[in-house]
Amino acid sequence: MLSRVANSIYWLGRYTERAENYARFIDVNFNLMLDLPSDLKEQWQPLIHATGDYDIYIAKYGFKFDRKTVIFFLAFDEDNPNSVFKSISNARENARVIRENLSKETWEKLNETYHFVKDGRDKKIWKSEDPRAFFENVKSGILLLYGLADSTVARTEGWYFRQLGQYLERADKTSRILDVKYHILLPSPEEVGSPMDFLHWMALLKSVTAFNTYRRIYGNIDPSGVMEFLVLNKYFPRSVFFCLKEAEKCLYKISGSDGQGYKNSAEKAMGELRSKLEFADVHDIINVGLHEYLDELQIKINKISNEIDSNFFQIKNNFIAQTQVQE
């Protein structure tokens, strides 16, 4: 497969996952605001921290974190390279470039989702009193897109590049949303275990569609249980470990590896991080400190992304320079 085609498919996976995550973060945060006591100020600033867009936001809007401005920035602002609209636009452009590698149904659903988001921007959805239906439809559209791809796309190299991008993006976003609860919304000592603290942990789990699954496995909401579930759980499809394990399988398929050792620096970096998480427990996270642990995790995920780019997407010079031997 040509490196430019592989690159477009990989980023198609990352951009669609990013758009779905942002739509869900906004929707969950809006619901959380409705559950808060009326005397408490709405908290939209942590959402900017969670997505990693804080510096871009501050440069354009200053320190004003009202609901409408934050929703516009995260969902529709073209100056934000990670907004829902920008991510869907980039996904559509990457899909257009490699359209022959996609099924007709996949392309049509992505194109439909793009026009739905564009229409929402034109209608200024961020100014409406209750924009939740819009973001529910964005999430549903992208999840339907995943279902169509799962049912109609052949499991060739292209499939594994898209899955690789999707799982890396998901691992990164899960770590970020967990970090923001602990680091930004950390309650005062008297609030620990309070209904307010419970609401925040519940919103965190819902933001990664983990609330019901967590309650079935762990019962009561406990910070250490949430950490273990979202970082180390081997079966939940949005835990960091699960995502990295699946991404590693995609790399092996792309490289034609048997899963023993590694064939390139991307597999090496992925295997090192996956192995560290596989043999960790929640006490390791607590001992290091959750924020510090997640910060290191995000750096390593970025390193893996850079190694993937270097190994598969960069055009390499395969010509060997010859030098004339002087007699």
C-alpha positions in Angstrom: 0.0 0.0 0.0 1.3 3.5 -0.9 2.4 5.5 2.2 0.1 8.4 1.3 -2.9 6.1 1.1 -2.0 4.4 4.4 -1.6 7.8 6.0 -5.0 9.0 4.8 -6.7 5.9 6.1 -4.9 6.1 9.5 -6.0 9.7 10.0 -9.5 8.9 8.8 -9.6 6.6 11.9 -8.2 9.2 14.2 -10.3 12.1 13.1 -13.7 10.2 13.3 -12.8 8.9 16.7 -11.8 12.4 17.8 -15.1 13.9 16.6 -17.1 11.3 18.4 -15.2 11.8 21.6 -15.6 15.6 21.5 -19.4 15.3 20.8 -19.7 12.9 23.8 -17.6 15.1 26.1 -19.9 18.1 25.4 -23.1 16.1 25.7 -22.0 14.5 29.1 -20.9 17.9 30.5 -24.1 19.5 29.5 -26.1 16.8 31.3 -23.8 17.2 34.4 -24.5 20.9 34.5 -28.3 20.1 34.6 -27.6 17.8 37.6 -25.6 20.4 39.6 -27.3 22.5 42.4 -28.6 25.8 41.0 -26.3 27.8 43.2 -23.2 26.3 41.6 -21.5 27.8 38.6 -21.3 25.8 35.5 -17.9 24.2 34.9 -16.8 24.3 31.2 -13.1 25.2 31.6 -12.2 21.5 32.6 -13.5 20.4 29.2 -10.9 22.6 27.5 -8.2 21.0 29.6 -9.4 17.5 28.9 -9.2 17.9 25.2 -5.7 19.5 25.3 -6.9 22.6 23.5 -6.3 25.1 26.4 -3.6 27.2 24.8 -5.5 27.6 21.5 -8.6 28.6 23.4 -6.8 31.1 25.6 -5.1 32.7 22.6 -8.5 33.4 21.0 -11.0 33.9 23.8 -8.9 34.7 26.9 -10.2 33.4 30.2 -13.9 33.5 29.4 -15.3 30.0 29.8 -19.0 30.4 29.3 -21.1 27.6 27.9 -21.8 29.0 24.4 -18.2 30.0 23.8 -16.8 26.6 24.9 -19.4 24.6 22.9 -18.7 26.7 19.8 -14.9 26.3 20.2 -15.1 22.5 20.7 -17.8 21.8 18.1 -17.6 24.3 15.3 -14.6 26.6 15.5 -12.5 26.2 12.3 -9.6 27.8 14.2 -9.5 24.8 16.5 -7.9 22.0 14.5 -9.6 19.5 16.8 -13.2 20.7 16.8 -15.9 18.3 15.8 -16.5 20.2 12.5 -12.8 20.4 11.7 -12.2 16.7 12.6 -15.2 15.6 10.4 -14.0 17.8 7.6 -10.5 16.4 7.8 -11.9 12.8 8.0 -14.1 13.5 4.9 -11.1 14.9 3.0 -9.0 11.9 3.8 -11.8 9.6 2.8 -12.2 11.5 -0.5 -8.5 11.0 -1.3 -8.8 7.2 -0.8 -12.4 6.7 -1.8 -11.6 3.6 -3.8 -10.5 1.9 -0.6 -13.8 2.6 1.1 -17.2 0.9 0.7 -20.0 3.0 -0.9 -22.0 2.9 2.3 -19.1 4.1 4.5 -18.4 7.1 2.2 -22.1 8.0 2.0 -22.5 7.9 5.8 -19.4 10.0 6.4 -20.5 12.5 3.8 -24.0 12.7 5.4 -22.4 13.2 8.9 -20.3 16.0 7.5 -23.3 17.9 6.1 -25.3 17.3 9.3 -22.5 19.0 11.3 -22.1 21.8 8.8 -25.8 22.4 8.9 -25.6 22.6 12.7 -22.9 25.2 12.4 -25.0 27.2 10.0 -27.9 27.1 12.4 -25.7 28.2 15.3 -26.6 25.2 17.4 -24.2 26.4 20.2 -26.7 29.2 20.9 -29.6 26.9 21.5 -30.9 26.3 25.0 -30.5 22.5 24.7 -28.1 21.2 22.0 -28.0 17.7 23.3 -30.0 16.2 20.5 -27.5 17.5 18.0 -24.5 15.9 19.7 -26.5 12.6 20.2 -27.0 12.5 16.4 -23.3 13.2 15.8 -22.3 10.3 18.1 -24.9 8.0 16.5 -23.8 8.9 13.0 -20.2 8.1 13.7 -21.0 4.9 15.6 -23.2 3.9 12.6 -20.2 4.6 10.4 -18.1 2.2 12.5 -20.8 -0.4 12.1 -21.0 0.0 8.3 -17.2 -0.2 8.0 -17.2 -3.3 10.2 -19.7 -5.0 8.0 -18.6 -3.9 4.6 -14.8 -3.3 4.5 -12.4 -6.1 3.8 -9.8 -6.9 6.4 -6.8 -5.8 4.4 -4.0 -3.4 5.3 -6.3 -0.4 4.9 -8.7 -1.8 7.6 -5.8 -2.3 10.1 -4.4 1.3 9.5 -7.9 2.7 10.2 -8.3 0.6 13.3 -4.8 1.6 14.4 -5.6 5.3 14.2 -8.9 4.8 16.0 -7.5 2.9 18.9 -4.6 5.2 19.5 -6.9 8.2 19.5 -9.3 6.5 21.9 -6.5 5.6 24.3 -5.3 9.2 24.3 -8.7 10.6 25.0 -9.6 8.2 27.8 -6.4 9.1 29.6 -7.1 12.8 29.1 -10.6 12.7 30.4 -9.5 10.7 33.5 -6.7 13.2 34.1 -8.9 16.2 34.1 -11.3 14.8 36.8 -8.4 14.1 39.1 -6.3 17.1 38.4 -8.8 19.9 37.7 -12.0 18.7 39.4 -10.2 17.2 42.5 -12.6 18.0 45.4 -11.7 19.5 48.7 -11.2 17.0 51.5 -14.7 17.7 52.9 -16.2 17.0 49.4 -14.6 13.5 49.0 -17.4 10.9 48.9 -20.1 13.6 48.8 -22.9 13.7 46.2 -21.0 16.3 44.3 -17.9 14.0 44.1 -20.2 11.2 43.0 -21.7 13.3 40.2 -18.2 14.1 38.9 -17.1 10.5 38.9 -20.4 9.4 37.3 -20.0 12.1 34.5 -16.4 10.9 33.9 -17.6 7.3 33.4 -20.4 8.4 31.2 -18.1 10.5 29.1 -16.3 7.2 28.0 -19.6 5.2 27.9 -18.4 3.2 30.9 -20.9 3.9 33.6 -23.2 0.9 33.4 -20.4 -1.6 32.7 -18.4 -0.2 35.6 -21.4 -0.5 38.0 -21.9 -4.1 37.0 -18.3 -5.1 37.6 -17.4 -2.9 40.6 -20.7 -1.8 42.2 -20.1 1.4 44.1 -18.1 4.2 42.5 -14.7 4.3 44.0 -11.8 6.5 42.6 -9.3 3.6 42.7 -11.8 1.3 41.0 -12.4 3.9 38.2 -8.6 4.3 37.7 -8.2 0.5 37.4 -11.2 0.2 35.1 -10.3 3.0 32.6 -6.5 2.4 32.5 -5.9 -1.3 33.1 -9.1 -3.3 32.4 -8.4 -6.0 29.8 -12.0 -6.3 28.5 -13.5 -2.8 28.4 -13.1 -1.5 24.8 -12.3 2.1 25.9 -9.7 1.3 28.6 -6.2 2.5 27.7 -4.8 -1.1 28.0 -7.5 -2.6 25.7 -7.0 0.1 23.1 -3.2 -0.3 23.1 -3.5 -4.1 22.9 -5.8 -3.8 19.9 -3.6 -1.2 18.2 -0.6 -3.6 18.7 -2.5 -6.4 16.9 -3.1 -4.0 14.0 0.6 -3.2 13.8 1.4 -6.9 13.7 -1.1 -7.4 10.9 0.4 -4.5 8.9 4.0 -5.7 9.4 3.2 -9.4 8.8 4.6 -10.2 12.2 3.9 -13.3 14.2 3.7 -11.2 17.4 7.1 -12.4 18.7 9.4 -9.6 19.5 9.2 -6.6 17.1 10.0 -5.8 13.5 10.2 -2.0 13.7 10.5 0.9 16.2 6.7 1.4 16.3 6.1 -2.2 17.4 8.9 -1.8 19.9 7.4 1.3 21.5 3.9 -0.1 21.5 5.1 -3.4 23.0 7.0 -1.7 25.8 4.0 0.4 26.8 1.5 -2.4 26.5 3.7 -4.7 28.6 4.0 -2.0 31.3 0.3 -1.7 31.6 -0.4 -5.4 31.3 1.7 -6.1 34.4 0.7 -3.0 36.4 -2.0 -2.7 39.1 -3.8 0.2 40.5 -1.4 0.6 43.4 1.4 1.3 40.9 -0.7 4.2 39.5 -1.5 5.5 43.0 2.2 5.3 44.1 3.4 7.3 41.1 0.4 9.7 41.3 -2.5 9.6 38.8 -1.6 12.9 37.0 2.1 12.0 36.7 1.2 8.4 35.5 -1.2 9.7 32.9 1.2 12.4 31.8 3.9 9.9 31.1 1.3 7.7 29.3 0.3 10.5 27.0 3.9 11.2 26.1 4.5 7.5 25.2 1.3 7.4 23.1 2.6 10.4 21.2 5.9 8.7 20.7 4.2 5.6 19.3 2.3 7.9 16.9 5.6 9.5 15.8 7.1 6.1 15.3 4.2 5.0 13.2 4.6 8.1 11.0 8.3 7.5 10.6 7.9 3.8 9.7 4.9 3.8 7.5 4.2 7.3 6.1 7.5 9.0 5.5 8.9 8.6 2.0 12.3 6.9 2.3 15.2 7.2 -0.1 15.8 3.7 -1.3 18.6 4.6 -3.6 22.1 3.9 -2.5 24.6 6.6 -3.3 27.7 5.2 -5.1 31.1 6.7 -4.7 33.8 6.3 -7.3 36.9 4.6 -6.1 40.1 6.6 -6.8 43.0 4.5 -7.9 
